Amino acid sequence: MTTPTLDQVLDLAHRLPHEQRRLLVTRLEQELATESRPERPRMTPDEARAAWARLRADLSARPAGSTSMAEQLDADRRARDQALMGRMPDEGDDVHP
């Protein structure tokens, strides 16, 4: 997501009806006076379901990896343990019989 320029924001603000422009200015004044951003309004259940559906669609469009993160972590741990024990992957289970 790109950050809009001041000119872009002003162009959009000028498209708002007079009452909404007044509300925008009031909110910005309050934010600047308190030096804190107001909380974002909570999503409605319909908005949350739509966002979830978009996320699922985006994730399903991605190519599947060869291993899951959990499988990769397990493989990395096994390799680390073998290296710490002085074993190579093609050697037996234990250095000392």
N, C-alpha and C positions, 0 to 999 in steps of 0.2 A: 504494500500500500504506500503510495507516495504522499508526501506532505504537500497540501495545496499552498500556493503562493498567496500573499496578502491581496493582490489584485483579483485572484480567483475567488477568494472569500468575499471580498467586497462586491464583486459582480453577483455572486449568489445572494448576498444579503440584500442587495437592491431589488432582487426579484421577489423578496418576501413582502407580504402585505404590511402596511404601516404598523399594526398592532404587534405582529410577530417580530418586526425589526426592533420595536421598543423593548419587547421581552428579551431579545438577544442582547441588547445593550445593557439592560438591567442585570442579566446573569453574568455578563463579562465584568461589569463593575463590581459585583459582589465577589466574584472569583479573585479579581485583582486586589480588592480591599482585604480579603482574608488570606490571600496568598496560598489558597488551597483549591484544588479542583473539586467540584461537586461530584457526588457519587453518580455513576451511570445509572440510568433507569433500568430496573430489572426487566428481563425478557418476559413477554407473556408466554403462556404454554404453547400457543401456536407458533410464536417466533422461535422458541426453543426447539420444537419438533422440526421446523423448517431448517434451522441451523444444523441439527443432528443429521437430517437427511442429506444436506449438502456435504457435511463432513464424511458420511458413509460413502457417498458417491465419489468424492475425491479420493478417499483411501482405496476404494475398490478399483479405481482406474489406474492405480499405480501397479507396476509389475511386482509380482511376488518375489521375495528374496529366496535364496537357496536354503537358508536356515533362519529360524526365528532368533530373536535376541536371546532368549533363554537357552536355546540349543548352542548358540555361539559362546555364551558365557560358560556353559558346562564344558565345552570343548577346550576353551581357554584355561579353565581351572585344571582340567586333566593334564594339559600340556605343561602348565606351571608346576603341578605336583610331580610330574615325571622329571622335569628339569631339576627340581629341588632334590629329588631322590637320586640323581645322577644316572637316570635311565634314558634311553632313547626310545622313541615310540615303537620301534620294531623289536625291542628286547622284551623279555618276560616280565611278569608282574612284580617280581621282587629281586633286588640285587643280591640279597643273602638268602640262600635256600633254607 
